[in-house]
């Protein structure tokens, strides 16, 4: 069915903008992972709710929205929330969270080789969708969350709705309490896997028998992979939506799953990164997960495509390496990138730890953490062990006393917005030997014999500096956190970009985009 053939209901008097819907979608990723030292689903739910409510109040594009209900699945794989626009427009958003891992993990984990039937309405023909999408849909529709406001039970029951309600119970009760005019408008919204699930949840709600005040429904997705085959896409396209939008970054790999994943083998245009043979092999392998199933995107002929000329990209991830390619994939798919492409204001960033001092010691050692996003809600973990003795000195500094532990621990900070990522610069070693890691190099490009300054941790005086598999013959050890090395020989068979590694004889530094050196002018 063509776009022009779809029935179109009357639009709301105050239509949702892409800036608003993408912001609502991005808020679903708030505090997406449990605290490293452990956190129950109930505890995490409270933290997520507080984080979303804080950001709703502070955002210039969704400040009038109120969070009513939120549910996280028992395994933390899925989240859905309901918010109401308090401007009197009777607008309701049902927002589904995307994957909590990186895009490559999501593509590898989604079960798309197995098809199952999806029947959103009794009279509809069974539709073929992936088992992975169905599993996520099932978790979203059966998850129970605490109601946000006291509302009457659906159907005018004897008492208030139970403390824990499903999505349809919450929506049914909410619709009964909204005025009939203007007609309530419920918009299904999601980014990434959340958008995929929204394409199933929306027709499911279209077919739902609402006890009162049935709404008009909309469907807006961002960066969504496909859920089903041609029949499913046709069915979704045939339904009356207002609005009905699919937003895609032209250089986002995830929306190509599972219809044209191998198209990314020719990416990225200058300045790169271009796919290596290893990356191409990986894409072929992942594409094979669908086992020949031909997936089709709903509204496939009219996506809203942004970034067509690759003007928006991460300039630090342009080398022809696997790490840079997958890093650029993550960047192009990120919530923050979509917000920027749509000229929406960025959300407040979660905490980040950029350094520790010292990086080695024992229980009770005083450690200074540097970074950003530290606040009064901050918690600190050394690996999976909570730190109970610390002081937030400022938004960029924490003084902590090391808890009991062993081995090497990633030091991470958690607050209402999320948990800082594990990074080489934020690792603490119990014992006398600091963890070996590179945090930066300068310059990152040059010829043979170029003098390169390398910063990091755990640099011993006898450490070797390897440019891929060639050792530098000229190394000057300046401190345990800085040394210089001359770029060694580079063979014609070597890749242009190589990882620099520090080898102390007992440990080697992990590889990443921050240690890449490119031979050339």
C-alpha positions as CSV (number, residue, x, y, z in Angstrom):
1,X,0.0,0.0,0.0
2,X,1.3,3.4,-0.9
3,X,1.4,6.2,1.7
4,X,-1.3,8.1,-0.1
5,X,-3.7,5.1,0.1
6,X,-3.5,4.9,3.9
7,X,-6.5,6.2,5.8
8,X,-5.6,9.3,7.8
9,X,-7.5,10.3,10.9
10,X,-7.8,14.0,11.8
11,X,-4.6,15.3,13.3
12,X,-4.3,16.7,16.8
13,X,-4.6,20.4,17.4
14,X,-1.1,20.4,18.9
15,X,0.9,17.9,16.8
16,X,4.0,16.3,18.2
17,X,7.3,17.5,16.7
18,X,10.2,15.2,15.9
19,X,12.2,17.1,18.5
20,X,9.7,16.1,21.2
21,X,9.2,12.5,20.1
22,X,12.9,11.8,19.8
23,X,13.5,13.4,23.2
24,X,10.8,11.2,24.7
25,X,12.4,8.1,23.0
26,X,15.9,9.1,24.3
27,X,14.5,9.4,27.9
28,X,13.7,5.7,27.9
29,X,17.4,5.0,28.0
30,X,17.8,6.7,31.4
31,X,19.7,4.6,33.9
32,X,19.2,1.6,31.6
33,X,21.7,-0.7,33.3
34,X,21.6,-1.8,37.0
35,X,24.2,-0.4,39.3
36,X,27.4,-2.6,39.0
37,X,27.4,-3.6,42.7
38,X,23.8,-4.9,42.3
39,X,20.3,-3.4,42.2
40,X,16.9,-5.0,42.3
41,X,14.4,-4.2,39.5
42,X,12.3,-2.3,42.0
43,X,15.3,-0.2,43.1
44,X,16.3,0.5,39.5
45,X,12.7,1.4,38.6
46,X,12.7,4.1,41.3
47,X,16.0,5.5,40.0
48,X,14.8,5.4,36.3
49,X,11.5,7.2,37.3
50,X,13.4,9.9,39.2
51,X,15.8,10.4,36.3
52,X,13.1,10.7,33.7
53,X,11.0,13.0,35.8
54,X,14.0,15.3,36.4
55,X,14.8,15.4,32.6
56,X,11.1,16.0,31.7
57,X,11.0,19.0,34.0
58,X,14.3,20.4,32.6
59,X,13.8,19.9,28.9
60,X,12.6,22.8,26.9
61,X,10.8,20.6,24.4
62,X,9.0,18.1,26.7
63,X,8.7,20.2,29.9
64,X,4.9,19.9,29.9
65,X,4.9,16.1,29.9
66,X,4.3,14.1,33.1
67,X,5.4,10.6,33.7
68,X,2.5,8.4,34.8
69,X,3.6,4.8,34.6
70,X,6.7,2.8,34.0
71,X,7.6,-0.9,33.9
72,X,10.9,-2.8,33.5
73,X,10.8,-6.5,32.6
74,X,12.2,-8.9,35.2
75,X,15.4,-9.4,33.3
76,X,15.9,-5.7,32.6
77,X,15.8,-6.4,28.8
78,X,12.8,-4.1,28.1
79,X,11.2,-1.0,29.5
80,X,8.1,1.0,28.6
81,X,6.6,4.1,30.0
82,X,3.5,6.3,29.7
83,X,3.6,10.1,29.8
84,X,0.8,12.7,29.5
85,X,1.1,16.1,28.0
86,X,-0.4,18.4,30.6
87,X,-1.2,21.2,28.1
88,X,-4.8,20.0,27.8
89,X,-4.3,18.4,24.3
90,X,-5.1,14.9,25.7
91,X,-1.8,13.6,24.2
92,X,-0.4,10.4,25.6
93,X,3.0,9.0,24.8
94,X,3.8,5.2,25.1
95,X,7.6,5.0,24.8
96,X,9.5,1.7,24.4
97,X,13.2,1.5,25.2
98,X,15.8,0.2,22.8
99,X,18.6,-2.2,23.5
100,X,20.8,-1.5,26.6
101,X,23.9,-2.9,24.9
102,X,25.8,-1.6,21.9
103,X,24.2,-2.0,18.4
104,X,26.5,-4.9,17.4
105,X,25.4,-6.9,20.5
106,X,21.8,-6.2,19.7
107,X,22.2,-7.4,16.1
108,X,23.9,-10.5,17.2
109,X,21.4,-11.4,20.0
110,X,18.2,-10.7,18.2
111,X,16.6,-14.0,17.0
112,X,15.6,-13.3,13.4
113,X,16.2,-16.8,11.9
114,X,13.0,-18.1,13.5
115,X,9.6,-16.8,12.5
116,X,6.5,-16.8,14.7
117,X,2.9,-15.7,14.1
118,X,1.6,-12.4,15.3
119,X,-2.2,-11.8,15.3
120,X,-3.0,-8.3,16.6
121,X,-6.8,-8.7,16.1
122,X,-9.2,-11.6,16.0
123,X,-10.1,-11.1,12.3
124,X,-6.7,-10.3,11.0
125,X,-4.6,-12.9,9.1
126,X,-1.7,-14.2,11.1
127,X,1.4,-12.2,10.4
128,X,5.1,-13.4,10.3
129,X,7.5,-11.7,12.7
130,X,10.8,-12.6,14.2
131,X,11.0,-14.6,17.4
132,X,13.2,-12.0,18.9
133,X,10.8,-9.2,18.2
134,X,7.9,-11.3,19.6
135,X,9.9,-12.0,22.8
136,X,10.5,-8.3,23.3
137,X,6.8,-7.5,22.5
138,X,5.6,-10.1,25.0
139,X,7.8,-8.7,27.7
140,X,6.5,-5.1,27.1
141,X,2.8,-6.1,27.1
142,X,3.0,-8.3,30.2
143,X,5.4,-6.1,32.3
144,X,3.7,-4.6,35.4
145,X,4.5,-1.1,36.7
146,X,3.3,1.0,39.5
147,X,0.6,3.5,38.5
148,X,1.6,7.1,38.7
149,X,-1.7,8.6,39.6
150,X,-4.8,7.3,41.5
151,X,-7.3,6.3,38.8
152,X,-10.4,4.3,38.7
153,X,-10.3,0.7,37.6
154,X,-11.2,-0.1,33.9
155,X,-14.8,-0.6,33.3
156,X,-15.9,1.3,36.4
157,X,-15.0,-1.5,38.9
158,X,-15.5,-1.5,42.6
159,X,-12.2,0.1,43.5
160,X,-9.0,1.7,42.4
161,X,-6.7,0.0,39.8
162,X,-4.2,-2.4,41.5
163,X,-0.9,-0.9,42.6
164,X,0.8,-2.8,39.8
165,X,-0.8,-2.6,36.3
166,X,0.0,-3.7,32.8
167,X,0.3,-1.2,30.0
168,X,-3.3,-1.8,28.7
169,X,-4.7,-1.6,32.3
170,X,-2.8,1.7,32.8
171,X,-3.9,3.2,29.4
172,X,-7.5,2.0,29.9
173,X,-7.8,3.7,33.3
174,X,-6.1,6.8,32.0
175,X,-8.4,7.2,29.0
176,X,-11.4,6.9,31.2
177,X,-10.2,9.8,33.2
178,X,-9.4,12.1,30.2
179,X,-12.1,14.4,28.8
180,X,-13.6,13.1,25.6
181,X,-12.7,16.3,23.7
182,X,-10.3,16.7,22.1
183,X,-10.2,13.0,21.3
184,X,-7.3,11.4,23.2
185,X,-4.2,10.8,21.1
186,X,-1.9,8.0,22.0
187,X,1.5,7.9,20.2
188,X,3.7,4.9,20.2
189,X,7.4,5.9,20.1
190,X,10.7,4.1,20.2
191,X,14.3,4.3,19.2
192,X,16.3,1.2,18.0
193,X,14.8,-2.0,19.3
194,X,12.2,0.2,21.0
195,X,11.0,1.3,17.6
196,X,10.9,-2.2,16.3
197,X,8.7,-3.3,19.3
198,X,6.6,-0.1,18.8
199,X,5.6,-1.3,15.3
200,X,4.1,-4.4,16.9
201,X,2.7,-2.7,20.0
202,X,0.9,0.0,17.9
203,X,-1.3,-2.4,15.9
204,X,-1.9,-4.4,19.1
205,X,-3.3,-1.3,20.7
206,X,-5.3,-0.4,17.5
207,X,-7.2,-3.7,18.0
208,X,-7.6,-3.4,21.7
209,X,-11.2,-3.1,23.1
210,X,-10.9,0.0,25.2
211,X,-13.5,0.3,28.0
212,X,-14.1,4.0,27.3
213,X,-12.9,7.0,25.3
214,X,-11.0,5.1,22.6
215,X,-8.0,7.1,21.3
216,X,-6.6,7.9,17.9
217,X,-3.2,6.3,17.6
218,X,0.1,7.4,16.2
219,X,3.4,5.6,15.5
220,X,6.8,7.3,15.4
221,X,10.0,5.3,15.2
222,X,13.7,6.2,15.1
223,X,16.5,3.9,13.9
224,X,14.2,0.8,14.1
225,X,15.2,-2.6,12.8
226,X,12.5,-4.6,11.1
227,X,10.1,-6.8,13.0
228,X,8.4,-8.9,10.3
229,X,7.9,-9.9,6.7
230,X,6.0,-8.2,3.8
231,X,2.6,-9.1,5.1
232,X,3.3,-7.5,8.5
233,X,4.6,-4.3,6.9
234,X,1.5,-4.1,4.7
235,X,-0.8,-4.5,7.6
236,X,0.9,-1.8,9.7
237,X,0.8,0.5,6.7
238,X,-2.9,-0.1,6.2
239,X,-3.9,1.2,9.6
240,X,-5.0,4.8,10.4
241,X,-2.1,6.5,12.2
242,X,-1.7,10.2,13.2
243,X,1.2,10.8,13.1
244,X,2.9,8.0,11.2
245,X,6.7,8.6,10.9
246,X,9.9,6.6,10.5
247,X,13.1,8.5,11.0
248,X,16.4,7.1,9.7
249,X,20.0,8.3,9.8
250,X,21.3,7.5,6.3
251,X,24.5,6.1,7.8
252,X,22.9,4.2,10.7
253,X,23.5,0.4,10.2
254,X,20.7,-0.8,12.6
255,X,17.7,0.2,10.4
256,X,19.2,-1.9,7.6
257,X,18.6,-5.0,9.8
258,X,17.2,-7.1,8.6
259,X,16.5,-6.0,5.0
260,X,19.8,-4.7,3.6
261,X,22.5,-5.1,6.2
262,X,25.3,-5.8,3.7
263,X,24.8,-2.3,2.2
264,X,27.1,-1.1,5.0
265,X,30.0,-3.1,3.5
266,X,30.6,-0.1,1.2
267,X,30.6,2.4,4.1
268,X,31.7,5.0,5.2
269,X,32.3,7.7,2.7
270,X,35.3,10.0,3.2
271,X,36.8,10.6,5.7
272,X,35.8,7.0,6.7
273,X,36.1,4.6,8.3
274,X,35.8,2.1,5.4
275,X,35.0,-1.5,6.2
276,X,37.9,-3.8,6.6
277,X,37.8,-7.4,5.4
278,X,37.2,-8.4,9.0
279,X,34.2,-6.0,9.2
280,X,32.8,-7.3,5.9
281,X,33.0,-10.8,7.1
282,X,31.3,-9.9,10.4
283,X,28.4,-8.2,8.5
284,X,27.9,-11.2,6.3
285,X,27.8,-13.4,9.3
286,X,25.3,-11.3,11.1
287,X,23.2,-11.0,8.0
288,X,23.1,-14.8,7.9
289,X,21.3,-14.9,11.2
290,X,18.0,-14.2,9.3
291,X,18.4,-17.5,7.4
292,X,17.0,-16.2,4.2
293,X,13.9,-14.5,5.8
294,X,13.1,-11.3,3.8
295,X,12.2,-8.6,6.3
296,X,10.4,-5.4,5.2
297,X,10.1,-2.1,7.0
298,X,6.6,-0.6,7.4
299,X,6.3,2.7,5.5
300,X,9.4,1.5,3.6
301,X,8.8,4.0,0.8
302,X,8.7,7.2,2.8
303,X,11.2,7.3,5.7
304,X,12.4,10.6,7.0
305,X,16.1,10.3,6.1
306,X,18.7,12.6,7.8
307,X,22.4,13.0,7.4
308,X,22.4,12.0,3.7
309,X,25.9,13.5,3.1
310,X,27.6,12.0,6.1
311,X,28.3,15.5,7.5
312,X,27.6,14.3,11.0
313,X,30.1,11.8,12.2
314,X,32.6,11.2,14.9
315,X,36.0,12.6,13.6
316,X,37.9,10.4,16.2
317,X,36.6,7.3,14.5
318,X,37.6,7.4,10.9
319,X,40.5,5.0,10.6
320,X,40.2,1.8,8.6
321,X,40.0,-0.5,11.6
322,X,37.4,-2.8,13.1
323,X,37.3,-0.7,16.3
324,X,36.7,2.6,14.5
325,X,34.1,1.1,12.2
326,X,32.1,-0.4,15.1
327,X,32.6,2.8,17.1
328,X,31.2,4.8,14.2
329,X,28.2,2.4,14.0
330,X,27.5,3.1,17.6
331,X,27.9,6.8,17.1
332,X,25.6,7.0,14.1
333,X,22.9,5.0,16.0
334,X,23.1,6.8,19.3
335,X,20.2,8.8,20.8
336,X,22.4,11.8,21.1
337,X,23.2,11.7,17.4
338,X,19.5,11.5,16.4
339,X,18.7,14.4,18.7
340,X,21.5,16.5,17.1
341,X,20.3,15.6,13.6
342,X,16.8,16.7,14.5
343,X,18.0,20.0,16.1
344,X,16.7,18.9,19.4
345,X,18.5,20.1,22.5
346,X,20.8,17.4,24.1
347,X,19.8,15.7,27.2
348,X,21.9,16.1,30.4
349,X,24.8,13.6,30.2
350,X,25.2,10.9,32.8
351,X,28.4,10.6,34.9
352,X,31.8,9.9,33.3
353,X,35.0,8.9,35.1
354,X,38.0,10.2,33.2
355,X,40.8,9.4,35.6
356,X,42.0,7.9,39.0
357,X,44.9,8.8,41.2
358,X,46.4,6.6,42.3
359,X,45.5,3.5,40.2
360,X,46.9,0.9,42.6
361,X,46.8,0.2,46.3
362,X,44.8,-1.7,48.9
363,X,41.7,-1.5,51.1
364,X,41.3,2.0,52.5
365,X,43.6,3.7,49.9
366,X,42.4,7.3,49.2
367,X,41.7,7.7,45.5
368,X,40.8,10.9,43.6
369,X,38.2,10.4,40.8
370,X,38.0,13.0,38.1
371,X,35.3,13.3,35.5
372,X,31.9,14.9,35.1
373,X,28.3,14.6,36.0
374,X,28.9,13.9,39.7
375,X,26.0,15.1,42.0
376,X,24.3,14.5,45.3
377,X,22.7,11.3,44.1
378,X,26.1,9.7,43.2
379,X,27.1,6.2,44.2
380,X,30.6,4.7,43.6
381,X,31.5,1.1,42.9
382,X,34.8,-0.6,42.6
383,X,33.9,-3.5,40.3
384,X,30.9,-5.2,41.9
385,X,31.8,-3.9,45.4
386,X,30.1,-0.8,46.6
387,X,32.2,2.0,48.0
388,X,30.7,3.3,51.3
389,X,33.2,6.0,52.1
390,X,33.4,8.8,49.6
391,X,32.8,12.5,49.2
392,X,31.5,14.3,46.1
393,X,33.8,17.3,46.1
394,X,32.3,18.9,43.0
395,X,30.6,18.0,39.7
396,X,34.1,16.9,38.4
397,X,35.8,15.4,41.5
398,X,35.2,12.7,44.1
399,X,37.4,11.5,46.9
400,X,36.9,7.8,47.7
401,X,38.4,5.3,50.1
402,X,38.9,1.9,48.4
403,X,36.6,-0.9,49.7
404,X,37.7,-4.5,50.2
405,X,38.5,-6.3,47.0
406,X,41.0,-8.1,44.8
407,X,42.3,-8.1,41.3
408,X,41.5,-5.2,38.9
409,X,38.3,-3.2,39.3
410,X,36.5,-0.8,37.0
411,X,35.6,2.2,39.1
412,X,32.2,3.5,38.0
413,X,29.8,6.2,39.2
414,X,26.0,5.8,39.2
415,X,23.3,8.5,39.6
416,X,19.7,9.1,38.5
417,X,20.8,9.4,34.8
418,X,22.9,6.3,34.5
419,X,26.3,4.6,35.2
420,X,29.6,5.8,33.9
421,X,31.1,3.5,31.2
422,X,34.1,1.3,32.1
423,X,37.2,2.8,30.6
424,X,40.9,2.1,30.7
425,X,41.5,5.4,32.6
426,X,39.2,4.3,35.4
427,X,40.7,0.9,36.5
428,X,42.1,0.3,40.0
429,X,44.4,-2.6,40.8
430,X,44.5,-4.1,44.2
431,X,48.2,-4.7,44.9
432,X,51.5,-3.0,44.0
433,X,51.2,-3.2,40.2
434,X,49.0,-0.6,38.4
435,X,46.8,-1.8,35.5
436,X,48.4,-1.2,32.1
437,X,46.4,1.0,29.8
438,X,46.8,3.7,27.2
439,X,44.4,6.7,27.4
440,X,45.8,8.9,24.6
441,X,48.6,9.3,22.0
442,X,49.9,12.4,20.2
443,X,50.4,12.7,17.3
444,X,48.1,10.0,16.0
445,X,49.6,10.2,12.5
446,X,53.1,10.3,11.2
447,X,55.9,8.6,9.4
448,X,58.5,6.1,10.5
449,X,60.6,7.6,13.4
450,X,57.9,10.1,14.4
451,X,58.1,10.8,18.1
452,X,54.9,9.8,19.8
453,X,53.8,10.8,23.3
454,X,51.8,8.1,25.0
455,X,49.8,8.7,28.2
456,X,48.1,6.1,30.4
457,X,48.8,4.0,33.5
458,X,51.1,1.3,34.6
459,X,54.1,2.1,32.4
460,X,57.2,0.4,33.8
461,X,60.7,1.3,33.0
462,X,61.3,-1.9,31.1
463,X,58.0,-1.8,29.1
464,X,58.1,-2.4,25.4
465,X,56.1,-0.3,23.0
466,X,54.7,-2.2,20.1
467,X,53.2,-0.6,17.0
468,X,51.1,-3.6,16.0
469,X,53.8,-6.3,16.1
470,X,56.9,-4.0,15.6
471,X,58.7,-2.9,18.7
472,X,60.0,0.7,19.0
473,X,63.8,0.8,19.4
474,X,63.6,4.2,21.0
475,X,61.5,4.5,24.2
476,X,61.9,7.2,26.8
477,X,60.2,6.4,30.1
478,X,59.1,9.7,31.7
479,X,56.8,8.4,34.4
480,X,54.4,5.6,35.1
481,X,51.8,7.6,33.2
482,X,53.7,8.9,30.2
483,X,56.4,7.8,27.8
484,X,57.6,8.7,24.3
485,X,58.5,6.2,21.5
486,X,59.7,6.5,18.0
487,X,57.5,4.9,15.4
488,X,59.3,1.7,14.1
489,X,59.3,0.3,10.6
490,X,56.1,-0.2,8.7
491,X,55.9,-2.9,6.0
492,X,53.9,-2.6,2.8
493,X,51.8,-5.6,4.1
494,X,50.9,-3.9,7.3
495,X,47.7,-1.9,7.6
496,X,48.0,1.8,7.5
497,X,46.5,2.2,11.0
498,X,48.0,0.1,13.8
499,X,47.3,-0.2,17.5
500,X,50.0,0.9,19.9
501,X,50.4,-1.5,22.8
502,X,52.4,-1.4,26.0
503,X,53.9,-4.7,27.0
504,X,55.4,-4.8,30.6
505,X,56.2,-8.6,30.5
506,X,53.4,-9.3,32.9
507,X,50.5,-7.5,31.1
508,X,49.7,-5.7,27.9
509,X,47.4,-2.7,27.4
510,X,44.0,-3.3,25.9
511,X,43.4,-2.1,22.4
512,X,41.0,0.7,21.4
513,X,40.5,3.7,19.2
514,X,42.5,5.8,21.7
515,X,45.8,4.0,20.8
516,X,45.6,4.0,17.0
517,X,48.5,5.4,15.0
518,X,48.3,5.9,11.2
519,X,51.4,5.8,9.0
520,X,51.3,8.6,6.4
521,X,51.7,12.3,5.8
